[in-house]
């Protein structure tokens, strides 16, 4: 359940949800992500770190940039969990 706790914590913030939506469109560098917001780069870095801790995004160094990508496996696990708890189970 710890994985889900980190996932729900990561999803609880509107900025992180917006970052997820951006990365769903394409992989991006931290600078490209920061351009979409009116907050400081350290604040964006904090949000990216929380998303990484929840395994919702991955990062890969490409030259002098770090490229962030969405990790859809975690989202699939969360959706599966939701579906399992909402199924009509015969008792």
C-alpha positions in Angstrom: 0.0 0.0 0.0 3.0 2.4 0.4 3.1 2.7 -3.4 -0.4 3.9 -3.5 0.2 6.3 -0.6 3.0 7.9 -2.5 0.9 8.0 -5.7 -2.1 9.6 -4.0 0.2 12.1 -2.3 1.8 13.0 -5.6 -1.7 13.3 -7.3 -3.0 15.6 -4.5 -1.3 18.7 -5.8 -2.7 20.5 -8.9 0.8 21.5 -10.1 1.9 17.9 -10.1 -1.2 16.9 -11.9 -0.5 19.5 -14.5 3.1 18.2 -14.9 1.7 14.7 -15.4 -0.6 16.1 -18.1 2.4 17.8 -19.8 4.5 14.7 -19.7 1.6 12.7 -21.1 1.9 14.7 -24.3 5.7 14.2 -24.6 8.9 13.8 -22.7 10.3 17.2 -21.5 13.3 18.7 -19.8 12.9 20.5 -16.4 13.4 23.8 -18.2 10.6 23.0 -20.7 8.3 22.0 -17.8 9.3 25.2 -15.8 8.3 27.4 -18.8 4.7 26.3 -18.3 4.5 27.7 -14.8 5.0 31.0 -13.0 6.9 29.5 -10.1 10.6 29.1 -9.4 12.7 26.4 -10.9 13.5 25.0 -7.4 9.8 24.7 -6.8 9.4 22.7 -10.1 12.3 20.6 -9.1 10.6 19.8 -5.8 7.4 18.7 -7.6 9.5 16.6 -10.0 11.3 14.9 -7.1 8.0 14.0 -5.4 6.7 12.5 -8.7 9.9 10.5 -9.1 9.6 9.2 -5.5 6.1 8.0 -6.4 7.5 6.4 -9.5 5.1 8.4 -11.6 7.9 9.8 -13.8 11.3 8.6 -14.8 14.3 10.7 -15.8 17.2 10.1 -18.1 20.3 12.2 -18.7 20.6 13.3 -22.4 23.7 15.4 -22.9 23.4 18.3 -20.5 19.7 17.9 -19.9 17.6 15.5 -17.8 14.5 14.4 -19.8 11.4 13.4 -17.8 8.9 10.8 -19.0 5.6 9.6 -17.6 5.7 6.1 -16.1 2.3 4.7 -17.0 2.8 1.5 -15.1 2.1 3.2 -11.8 -1.1 4.7 -13.2 -2.2 1.3 -14.5 -1.7 -0.2 -11.0 -3.7 2.5 -9.4 -6.6 2.1 -11.9 -6.5 -1.7 -11.4 -6.7 -1.1 -7.6 -9.7 1.2 -8.1 -11.4 -1.4 -10.4 -10.8 -4.2 -7.9 -12.4 -2.3 -5.0 -15.4 -1.2 -7.0 -16.2 -4.6 -8.5 -19.4 -6.2 -7.3 -18.3 -9.2 -5.4 -20.5 -12.0 -4.5 -20.5 -12.9 -0.9 
